[in-house]
């Protein structure tokens, strides 16, 4: 049994959009869904970095280690050494 890696989304298009999308999909030999996915990827790639929602996770917790960002490798090595004692 294969794992579903895509999630369904219902979208309403105008008649002209649907006709153009259908024609383009046929011309390119891909599904309309694939063209929609490509369009979403293109749109998301244009989002300025400072507006990327993934950046919202920065600073949501305090590690208690003041120089973690600058010396993360050293802290990981130290943590691994302590775990393997």
C-alpha distance (Angstrom), angle and dihedral (degrees) to the residues before:
residue distance angle dihedral
X1 . . .
X2 3.80 . .
X3 3.77 123.1 .
X4 3.80 115.9 -117.6
X5 3.80 106.2 -120.9
X6 3.79 95.9 177.2
X7 3.77 127.8 64.8
X8 3.81 123.7 -144.3
X9 3.79 120.9 -111.9
X10 3.77 125.6 -177.3
X11 3.80 113.9 -140.9
X12 3.79 128.3 179.9
X13 3.79 114.8 -143.4
X14 3.75 130.7 -173.1
X15 3.79 115.1 -106.4
X16 3.83 92.1 -108.2
X17 3.81 91.3 50.5
X18 3.78 91.8 49.8
X19 3.80 93.0 48.9
X20 3.81 92.6 48.0
X21 3.80 92.0 45.9
X22 3.80 92.1 49.1
X23 3.82 91.5 49.4
X24 3.81 92.9 47.6
X25 3.80 92.2 47.7
X26 3.79 90.8 51.6
X27 3.81 92.0 47.0
X28 3.81 92.3 49.8
X29 3.79 94.5 40.4
X30 3.79 94.9 -123.3
X31 3.77 135.0 110.8
X32 3.78 123.2 -92.6
X33 3.81 87.2 -119.1
X34 3.81 89.9 58.1
X35 3.80 90.9 51.9
X36 3.81 89.9 50.5
X37 3.84 90.4 50.3
X38 3.81 90.1 49.5
X39 3.80 89.8 49.6
X40 3.80 91.8 50.7
X41 3.81 90.6 48.9
X42 3.79 90.4 50.7
X43 3.81 92.2 48.8
X44 3.81 92.9 48.2
X45 3.81 91.4 48.3
X46 3.80 88.1 59.9
X47 3.82 93.7 57.2
X48 3.80 108.4 111.4
X49 3.80 112.6 -112.6
X50 3.80 92.2 -118.2
X51 3.83 89.6 58.4
X52 3.82 94.6 49.8
X53 3.82 107.6 123.6
X54 3.81 90.2 -144.0
X55 3.80 88.0 71.2
X56 3.81 89.0 66.6
X57 3.82 89.4 80.8
X58 3.79 92.3 64.6
X59 3.76 111.2 108.0
X60 3.80 97.2 5.3
X61 3.80 92.1 127.1
X62 3.78 137.9 27.0
X63 3.79 115.2 -126.1
X64 3.78 91.8 -165.4
X65 3.80 88.9 -127.7
X66 3.79 109.7 109.0
X67 3.81 97.9 -160.8
X68 3.81 98.7 37.3
X69 3.81 94.6 121.0
X70 3.80 93.7 51.0
X71 3.81 99.0 39.1
X72 3.80 103.3 28.4
X73 3.83 93.3 132.8
X74 3.80 91.8 55.1
X75 3.79 91.5 48.5
X76 3.81 92.1 49.7
X77 3.82 92.0 50.2
X78 3.80 90.1 48.8
X79 3.81 92.0 48.1
X80 3.82 91.9 48.6
X81 3.80 91.2 49.2
X82 3.80 90.8 51.1
X83 3.82 92.1 47.5
X84 3.81 92.8 51.3
X85 3.81 96.6 50.4
